[in-house]
Amino acid sequence: MALFLGIDGGGSRTQGLLGDEAGRIIARAVAGPSNPTKVGIARAKIELLRAARGVLRKAPAAAGDRKLTTSRGIRGRRREPLLEAVCAGVAGVDRAALSRPLLAWLRRAIPARRHLLVVDAAIGLHAALGTGMGMVVESGTGSIGYARDRRGRILRAGGWGSAFDDPGSGYDLGRKAVMAALRDFDGRGERTVLTSRICRALGISSINQIVLRALNPQQVAALFPLVLEAAREGDRVARRLSTQAAFELAEMALALGRRMGQHGIVPVVCFGGVFRSSPTLRRSFARFVHRHMPGARVRLLQREPVEGALAMAREFCR
């Protein structure tokens, strides 16, 4: 039986999906974050391998001994199936400095006849639209817009990393929530319930103690549900942050639409933890997009992006 492996390596978690040539899903597994720009390439390899091992342990027995390796070398021998293809969608790998060493490692670490490494937005686009025209806008730990036009060209907007970009992402919302809370503490800004809620979430007694905490991007991004919850309850600061996030995400869609030269119906599919968590933010996003792109058909992705990776692995062998 021919087996295929799809991996979605994001900033919050890594998902693995094993399937066969008939389209059946055989096994799933989840590991930690594997975005190399946020956790480093060494940690990314560990989590990608954990996801791969998780699904391969559940695979049907295959003839012959195969080896799964880590970044530190081979770890034991066991009977593993030789996969027909592996497709890993990993955030940040559109940079050659990351993609080349990571792809070389992937070929050594996971036994397969073919290996494909793409940016995570590419598997989201495939899960949403297959090989059709349209765009996806992702807002998870980071954010990015990704599109395919009628000529098959791939276009992107945003997604340049949390240090300089990723507007409307979980990280961006979390960071701006902390900024608003500090302004509240100083008396420089409007009062907001975010101040006490961030303190409670982080186990600190005063928001100014946050400057002593070495929070990683995942921990900052984990604060975004506090913003969305406070916005639903009517907190003005949180509502403003949520609306701003929707606008900035819409800007990516509109930038892609202009570059695609689309004036008719354009599928716009949104996905990621921020979009899933807030119908209000999705409605604001759709309203901003429709204002300047009336032909947009905005919807939420109903599949997991990792399903796009599995489909790309199958198609890679055709």
MOMOMO-V448897 format. One record per residue. N is the residue number from 0. SS is DSSP state (H for helix, E for strand, C for the rest). PSI is psi in degrees with one decimal (NA if undefined). Layout:
n=N ss=SS psi=PSI
n=N ss=SS psi=PSI
This chain:
n=0 ss=C psi=126.1
n=1 ss=C psi=130.7
n=2 ss=E psi=147.1
n=3 ss=E psi=145.0
n=4 ss=E psi=127.6
n=5 ss=E psi=137.5
n=6 ss=E psi=134.1
n=7 ss=E psi=106.0
n=8 ss=E psi=100.4
n=9 ss=C psi=-173.0
n=10 ss=C psi=-15.0
n=11 ss=C psi=-32.0
n=12 ss=C psi=167.8
n=13 ss=E psi=130.5
n=14 ss=E psi=140.1
n=15 ss=E psi=143.1
n=16 ss=E psi=124.7
n=17 ss=E psi=132.2
n=18 ss=E psi=170.2
n=19 ss=E psi=-178.5
n=20 ss=C psi=-17.7
n=21 ss=C psi=-1.3
n=22 ss=C psi=2.4
n=23 ss=C psi=141.8
n=24 ss=E psi=126.2
n=25 ss=E psi=-39.3
n=26 ss=E psi=153.2
n=27 ss=E psi=154.4
n=28 ss=E psi=153.6
n=29 ss=E psi=137.9
n=30 ss=E psi=-173.5
n=31 ss=C psi=-175.9
n=32 ss=C psi=142.4
n=33 ss=C psi=24.2
n=34 ss=C psi=109.2
n=35 ss=H psi=-22.9
n=36 ss=H psi=-16.3
n=37 ss=H psi=-35.9
n=38 ss=H psi=-5.3
n=39 ss=C psi=154.4
n=40 ss=H psi=-32.9
n=41 ss=H psi=-46.2
n=42 ss=H psi=-36.7
n=43 ss=H psi=-43.0
n=44 ss=H psi=-42.6
n=45 ss=H psi=-46.2
n=46 ss=H psi=-37.6
n=47 ss=H psi=-41.6
n=48 ss=H psi=-36.3
n=49 ss=H psi=-43.1
n=50 ss=H psi=-42.9
n=51 ss=H psi=-46.7
n=52 ss=H psi=-38.7
n=53 ss=H psi=-40.5
n=54 ss=H psi=-34.5
n=55 ss=H psi=-26.4
n=56 ss=C psi=-25.8
n=57 ss=C psi=1.9
n=58 ss=C psi=156.3
n=59 ss=C psi=150.5
n=60 ss=C psi=143.9
n=61 ss=C psi=151.0
n=62 ss=C psi=144.0
n=63 ss=C psi=147.2
n=64 ss=C psi=132.8
n=65 ss=E psi=160.3
n=66 ss=C psi=135.9
n=67 ss=C psi=132.6
n=68 ss=E psi=164.0
n=69 ss=E psi=178.8
n=70 ss=C psi=-16.4
n=71 ss=C psi=4.5
n=72 ss=E psi=-176.3
n=73 ss=E psi=136.2
n=74 ss=C psi=89.4
n=75 ss=C psi=174.9
n=76 ss=C psi=138.1
n=77 ss=E psi=165.2
n=78 ss=C psi=107.6
n=79 ss=C psi=145.4
n=80 ss=C psi=141.3
n=81 ss=C psi=113.7
n=82 ss=E psi=149.3
n=83 ss=E psi=-42.9
n=84 ss=E psi=150.0
n=85 ss=E psi=131.5
n=86 ss=E psi=119.5
n=87 ss=E psi=121.9
n=88 ss=E psi=111.7
n=89 ss=E psi=129.3
n=90 ss=C psi=135.9
n=91 ss=C psi=-5.2
n=92 ss=C psi=9.5
n=93 ss=C psi=1.6
n=94 ss=C psi=125.1
n=95 ss=H psi=-32.9
n=96 ss=H psi=-23.9
n=97 ss=H psi=-41.2
n=98 ss=H psi=-39.8
n=99 ss=H psi=-53.0
n=100 ss=H psi=-32.9
n=101 ss=H psi=-38.2
n=102 ss=H psi=-40.6
n=103 ss=H psi=-42.2
n=104 ss=H psi=-41.7
n=105 ss=H psi=-41.1
n=106 ss=H psi=-34.4
n=107 ss=H psi=-35.2
n=108 ss=H psi=-35.0
n=109 ss=C psi=115.5
n=110 ss=C psi=121.6
n=111 ss=E psi=158.1
n=112 ss=E psi=-32.3
n=113 ss=E psi=148.3
n=114 ss=E psi=135.2
n=115 ss=E psi=128.9
n=116 ss=E psi=121.7
n=117 ss=E psi=164.4
n=118 ss=C psi=149.5
n=119 ss=H psi=-29.3
n=120 ss=H psi=-27.2
n=121 ss=H psi=-38.0
n=122 ss=H psi=-29.8
n=123 ss=H psi=-41.2
n=124 ss=H psi=-42.0
n=125 ss=H psi=-40.1
n=126 ss=H psi=-34.1
n=127 ss=H psi=-42.7
n=128 ss=H psi=2.6
n=129 ss=C psi=-127.5
n=130 ss=C psi=16.0
n=131 ss=C psi=173.2
n=132 ss=C psi=145.9
n=133 ss=E psi=-167.3
n=134 ss=E psi=158.9
n=135 ss=E psi=148.5
n=136 ss=E psi=121.5
n=137 ss=E psi=136.9
n=138 ss=E psi=99.0
n=139 ss=C psi=-128.4
n=140 ss=C psi=-43.2
n=141 ss=C psi=-170.0
n=142 ss=E psi=153.9
n=143 ss=E psi=151.5
n=144 ss=E psi=138.4
n=145 ss=E psi=136.0
n=146 ss=E psi=159.5
n=147 ss=E psi=126.5
n=148 ss=C psi=-176.5
n=149 ss=C psi=-20.8
n=150 ss=C psi=-0.3
n=151 ss=C psi=3.1
n=152 ss=C psi=141.2
n=153 ss=E psi=130.0
n=154 ss=E psi=151.3
n=155 ss=E psi=157.9
n=156 ss=E psi=134.0
n=157 ss=C psi=-163.2
n=158 ss=C psi=28.4
n=159 ss=C psi=13.2
n=160 ss=C psi=153.2
n=161 ss=C psi=-22.9
n=162 ss=C psi=-35.0
n=163 ss=C psi=-9.8
n=164 ss=C psi=-134.3
n=165 ss=C psi=48.5
n=166 ss=C psi=145.0
n=167 ss=C psi=7.0
n=168 ss=C psi=171.3
n=169 ss=H psi=-40.2
n=170 ss=H psi=-44.7
n=171 ss=H psi=-43.5
n=172 ss=H psi=-42.7
n=173 ss=H psi=-43.9
n=174 ss=H psi=-43.8
n=175 ss=H psi=-29.6
n=176 ss=H psi=-42.9
n=177 ss=H psi=-42.0
n=178 ss=H psi=-44.3
n=179 ss=H psi=-38.4
n=180 ss=H psi=-38.4
n=181 ss=H psi=-37.5
n=182 ss=H psi=-38.4
n=183 ss=H psi=-46.0
n=184 ss=H psi=-41.1
n=185 ss=H psi=-18.9
n=186 ss=C psi=11.3
n=187 ss=C psi=-18.1
n=188 ss=C psi=-179.8
n=189 ss=C psi=148.0
n=190 ss=C psi=141.7
n=191 ss=C psi=144.2
n=192 ss=C psi=-12.6
n=193 ss=H psi=-30.9
n=194 ss=H psi=-53.9
n=195 ss=H psi=-33.1
n=196 ss=H psi=-35.9
n=197 ss=H psi=-42.4
n=198 ss=H psi=-45.0
n=199 ss=H psi=-40.9
n=200 ss=H psi=-34.0
n=201 ss=H psi=-3.7
n=202 ss=C psi=37.4
n=203 ss=C psi=154.2
n=204 ss=C psi=-19.8
n=205 ss=C psi=141.6
n=206 ss=H psi=-26.6
n=207 ss=H psi=-14.1
n=208 ss=H psi=-12.4
n=209 ss=H psi=-25.3
n=210 ss=H psi=-16.0
n=211 ss=H psi=-5.6
n=212 ss=C psi=127.0
n=213 ss=C psi=78.9
n=214 ss=C psi=133.5
n=215 ss=C psi=169.6
n=216 ss=H psi=-34.6
n=217 ss=H psi=-38.5
n=218 ss=H psi=-37.3
n=219 ss=H psi=-45.0
n=220 ss=H psi=-29.6
n=221 ss=C psi=-10.2
n=222 ss=C psi=-11.4
n=223 ss=H psi=-33.7
n=224 ss=H psi=-27.5
n=225 ss=H psi=-38.3
n=226 ss=H psi=-47.0
n=227 ss=H psi=-37.9
n=228 ss=H psi=-46.4
n=229 ss=H psi=-35.4
n=230 ss=H psi=-41.5
n=231 ss=H psi=-31.6
n=232 ss=C psi=-2.2
n=233 ss=C psi=5.8
n=234 ss=C psi=124.8
n=235 ss=H psi=-39.8
n=236 ss=H psi=-46.2
n=237 ss=H psi=-39.3
n=238 ss=H psi=-39.8
n=239 ss=H psi=-41.8
n=240 ss=H psi=-40.3
n=241 ss=H psi=-42.8
n=242 ss=H psi=-40.9
n=243 ss=H psi=-40.3
n=244 ss=H psi=-44.6
n=245 ss=H psi=-41.7
n=246 ss=H psi=-44.2
n=247 ss=H psi=-34.1
n=248 ss=H psi=-39.0
n=249 ss=H psi=-34.4
n=250 ss=H psi=-36.6
n=251 ss=H psi=-43.6
n=252 ss=H psi=-43.0
n=253 ss=H psi=-37.7
n=254 ss=H psi=-41.6
n=255 ss=H psi=-42.0
n=256 ss=H psi=-41.7
n=257 ss=H psi=-41.6
n=258 ss=H psi=-29.1
n=259 ss=H psi=-20.8
n=260 ss=C psi=32.0
n=261 ss=C psi=130.2
n=262 ss=C psi=-6.1
n=263 ss=C psi=-146.0
n=264 ss=C psi=129.3
n=265 ss=E psi=116.6
n=266 ss=E psi=130.2
n=267 ss=E psi=109.5
n=268 ss=E psi=126.0
n=269 ss=E psi=145.9
n=270 ss=E psi=171.0
n=271 ss=C psi=161.8
n=272 ss=H psi=-35.7
n=273 ss=H psi=-47.3
n=274 ss=H psi=-42.7
n=275 ss=H psi=-31.6
n=276 ss=H psi=-18.0
n=277 ss=C psi=99.6
n=278 ss=H psi=-33.5
n=279 ss=H psi=-44.1
n=280 ss=H psi=-39.3
n=281 ss=H psi=-42.3
n=282 ss=H psi=-41.3
n=283 ss=H psi=-42.4
n=284 ss=H psi=-48.5
n=285 ss=H psi=-40.3
n=286 ss=H psi=-44.3
n=287 ss=H psi=-41.2
n=288 ss=H psi=-47.0
n=289 ss=H psi=-28.0
n=290 ss=H psi=-35.7
n=291 ss=H psi=-9.9
n=292 ss=C psi=77.7
n=293 ss=C psi=-25.8
n=294 ss=C psi=0.1
n=295 ss=E psi=138.5
n=296 ss=E psi=94.4
n=297 ss=E psi=132.7
n=298 ss=E psi=163.8
n=299 ss=E psi=137.8
n=300 ss=C psi=127.2
n=301 ss=C psi=-7.2
n=302 ss=C psi=164.2
n=303 ss=C psi=138.0
n=304 ss=H psi=-31.3
n=305 ss=H psi=-25.4
n=306 ss=H psi=-30.9
n=307 ss=H psi=-37.6
n=308 ss=H psi=-42.0
n=309 ss=H psi=-41.2
n=310 ss=H psi=-39.7
n=311 ss=H psi=-36.1
n=312 ss=H psi=-43.1
n=313 ss=H psi=-46.4
n=314 ss=H psi=-23.3
n=315 ss=H psi=-22.7
n=316 ss=C psi=-0.3
n=317 ss=C psi=NA
